[in-house]
Amino acid sequence: MSFDSDRFLVDQLVRPVANLYRVTPLAVGETPAGPPIAYVRQKKLKIKEDIRFYADEGETQELFRIKARSILDFGGSRYDVLEGEQKIGLLWHKFRESLIRTAWHVGGPDEQEIALARERSAAGAIARRVVDYVPYVGGYIPIPYNFEILIGGEVVGGMDRKFKLRDQYILDLSGDREKKLDRRLAVALAVGLDTLQNR
């Protein structure tokens, strides 16, 4: 099974020294269309973000990675998605643009924008920000953290968080019938929306 699917389950595996994720293609509903196609490792406490995607749980075959361009970028953040030394695309986040409603831009190998991912609900985004500032309690109040994905201004899919003990997301690109967005780049975006938000 390759990255040809339109729908994926991205779920977090709890580990003490790293954030680990598993990516599984989906058939109907939440039924897996096959075994996992990627395992993702994000080492904690790294100064410069470097997230690796592997074909196997033993992490012997690297598929691609997300690599930060710089340690600090006060105007926003830029991350290359690379297969070896070949660029698959670019993810970037503008701080000012995301003050109210988080938005991530997705570019292709030439860095021209292909897609935009933004929080689906402005009201939900504001509520989530308010709750995050409530000491000791904020992390336990469930606020939907859902994104819509647009290509050419048209919504083609989204990423929805499921309320489970560990982070779990459904990535759906069913509306992108021409597959303008490379599915590897879309999966990198899905993982990035969970891991890179506080960067």
C-alpha positions in Angstrom: 0.0 0.0 0.0 1.4 3.4 -1.0 0.4 7.0 -0.5 -2.3 6.8 -3.2 -5.2 6.9 -0.8 -7.5 9.9 -0.2 -8.1 9.1 3.5 -5.7 8.3 6.4 -5.8 7.7 10.1 -2.9 9.5 11.9 -2.7 8.3 15.5 -0.1 9.0 18.2 1.7 6.2 20.0 2.7 7.0 23.6 6.5 6.8 24.1 8.6 8.5 26.8 11.5 9.9 24.7 9.8 10.8 21.4 6.5 11.6 19.8 5.6 8.7 17.6 2.8 8.5 15.1 1.4 5.8 12.8 -0.3 6.5 9.5 -2.9 4.0 8.1 -4.9 4.4 4.9 -8.6 4.2 5.4 -11.4 2.6 3.3 -15.0 3.3 4.3 -15.5 5.2 7.6 -12.6 4.3 9.9 -12.0 0.9 8.4 -8.3 0.4 7.6 -7.6 -0.2 3.9 -4.5 -2.1 4.8 -1.6 -2.1 7.2 0.1 1.1 8.3 2.2 2.8 5.6 4.3 5.0 7.8 5.7 5.4 11.3 6.8 8.9 12.4 9.3 9.9 15.0 9.7 13.4 16.5 12.4 13.6 19.0 11.5 15.7 22.0 13.6 18.8 23.1 15.3 19.2 19.8 16.4 22.8 19.0 15.8 22.5 15.3 12.8 20.4 14.3 13.6 17.2 12.3 10.7 14.7 12.0 11.3 11.3 10.2 8.8 9.2 8.4 9.7 5.4 8.1 8.1 2.6 6.2 8.5 0.2 9.1 8.1 0.3 12.9 11.7 -0.7 13.3 12.7 2.5 11.5 15.1 0.8 9.1 13.7 2.5 5.9 13.2 6.2 5.8 10.6 7.5 3.5 10.8 11.3 3.9 11.2 13.9 6.6 10.2 17.4 7.8 13.2 19.7 8.4 13.1 23.2 9.9 14.9 25.8 7.9 16.0 27.8 10.9 15.9 27.6 14.7 14.0 30.9 15.2 11.8 32.7 12.8 9.8 35.5 14.4 7.6 36.1 11.4 6.6 32.5 11.1 8.1 29.1 10.4 9.2 27.2 7.3 9.7 23.5 7.0 11.0 21.6 4.0 9.6 18.1 3.3 12.4 16.0 1.8 12.8 12.6 0.3 16.6 12.1 0.7 17.9 15.4 -0.7 15.0 15.9 -3.1 12.4 18.4 -2.0 8.8 17.1 -2.0 7.4 20.4 -0.8 7.3 23.1 1.8 5.1 23.8 4.8 5.0 27.3 6.2 3.1 29.1 9.0 2.8 32.9 9.3 2.5 34.0 12.9 0.5 37.2 12.4 -1.9 35.5 10.0 -2.6 32.8 12.6 -3.3 34.9 15.6 -7.0 34.2 15.5 -7.4 31.2 13.2 -4.3 29.0 12.6 -3.3 28.7 9.0 -0.6 26.6 7.3 0.4 27.0 3.7 1.6 24.1 1.5 3.9 24.5 -1.4 5.2 22.1 -4.0 8.9 21.3 -4.9 9.1 24.8 -6.6 7.7 26.4 -3.4 4.6 27.7 -5.2 1.5 27.4 -3.0 -0.7 24.4 -3.7 -3.0 24.3 -0.7 -4.0 26.1 2.5 -5.0 24.4 5.7 -6.9 26.6 8.2 -8.9 26.0 11.4 -12.4 25.3 10.3 -14.2 27.4 12.9 -13.0 30.9 13.9 -15.2 30.7 17.0 -13.7 27.3 18.0 -10.2 28.6 17.4 -10.8 31.6 19.8 -12.4 29.3 22.4 -9.4 26.9 22.2 -7.0 29.8 22.7 -8.9 31.1 25.7 -9.1 27.6 27.3 -5.4 27.0 26.8 -4.7 29.9 29.2 -6.8 28.4 32.1 -4.2 27.0 34.6 -4.4 23.2 35.3 -7.8 22.9 33.6 -7.4 24.0 30.0 -5.8 20.8 28.8 -8.8 18.8 30.0 -11.5 20.8 28.3 -12.2 19.3 24.8 -12.3 21.9 22.1 -12.5 20.6 18.5 -9.2 21.1 16.6 -10.3 20.6 13.1 -8.8 22.0 9.8 -10.2 22.4 6.3 -7.9 22.1 3.4 -8.3 24.3 0.4 -6.9 24.2 -3.2 -7.6 27.2 -5.4 -9.9 28.6 -2.7 -12.1 25.4 -2.8 -12.4 23.1 0.2 -11.2 19.7 -0.9 -10.9 18.0 2.5 -9.9 18.4 6.0 -8.3 17.0 9.2 -10.5 16.2 12.1 -9.4 15.3 15.6 -11.1 12.4 17.4 -11.4 12.7 21.2 -9.3 9.8 22.5 -6.7 9.4 25.2 -4.0 10.0 22.6 -4.1 12.3 19.6 -5.9 10.8 16.7 -6.8 12.5 13.4 -8.7 11.6 10.2 -7.1 13.2 7.1 -9.6 13.3 4.2 -8.7 14.5 0.8 -11.6 13.0 -1.1 -12.4 16.3 -2.8 -8.9 16.5 -4.4 -9.8 14.0 -7.2 -7.0 15.1 -9.4 -4.5 14.6 -6.6 -3.0 18.0 -7.0 -1.7 17.7 -3.4 1.0 15.0 -3.1 -0.3 12.6 -0.5 3.1 12.4 1.2 3.0 16.2 1.6 -0.5 16.0 2.9 0.5 13.3 5.5 3.5 15.5 6.5 1.1 18.4 7.0 -1.2 16.3 9.1 1.6 15.3 11.5 2.9 18.9 11.4 -0.4 20.3 12.5 -0.1 18.3 15.7 3.6 18.5 16.3 4.6 22.0 15.1 1.8 24.1 16.4 3.8 25.5 19.4 6.9 26.3 17.3 
